[in-house]
Amino acid sequence: MTKLCLKNRNLYKKHETLSIHPVLPFCNVIIYAFHGSLFVYLVGFLAFSAVVIWGSFDIQLGYFVNSITHKRTKIKEVALTFDDGPTEFTPKFLDILKENNVKATFFCIGKQIEKYPETFQRIISEGHTIGNHTLSHSNSTGFLSTEKMIVEIQKCDEVIAKTGNITTDLYRPPFGVTNPNIAKAIKRAHKKSIGWNVRSLDTVTDNEKKIFKRVTKNLRKGSIILLHDTSEKTYNVLVDLLLFLKQKNYSTFTVDSMIKSENND
């Protein structure tokens, strides 16, 4: 009796094993397919995120906003643009520009205008172009809502009008950052987004030679050069750059004059 029970139990186990095995390959296929889909989804998501982030920080791509980054021209001419002023250093910049009879475009921060109103008025009186660079140039610019970005732009406009008695439709996004919220704000504020195609990185390195080399190496006909009137090092670079432009027979243009000429074409 005992032998019979053991035999039946062994047959049962054998039958049980046989009934499970055919299911395993199917399960493996499902698991493999699931993991494959998850992997593809993850790779796709990471790739999309990388493109969005790159598009947000590289204003030349025009991923969210069609920014003006250069002038279409066959003439050897470039635009000098200065961000984040006015500052205590701006008068020196104005002195050397005046000495070389060069006009530039200054993208000014509203709170800096309030801090240096006389310097701001001098920028205007000496024939330079003014652009809006938001009220506060917040480090959280990329995370602000459309409404808050509009306030940043409009409040800067108010300071520009009050202090300089002028208006401007030129706008440069802080850090060159754009996204859907910023794009909507620019459109609703009726601004033209101004970028660059030569970035000096003068706020990243203190090496004046590297800054100068970076600018001159990437210079092209119609280039818009990004500089900052916020330090002695950039002033020193500007002195050398103006000499370089003169030696290479480059003339200069302001951003507003470029837009006007293109509108008349």
PyMOL commands that set and color helices and strands:
alter all, ss='L'
color gray80, all
select helices_A, chain A and resi 2-20+23-57+59-61+90-99+110-115+117-125+141-143+146-164+174-176+180-188+208-217+232-247+255-264
alter helices_A, ss='H'
color red, helices_A
select strands_A, chain A and resi 77-85+105-108+129-132+170-171+192-193+198-199+224-228+251-252
alter strands_A, ss='S'
color yellow, strands_A
deselect
rebuild
show_as cartoon
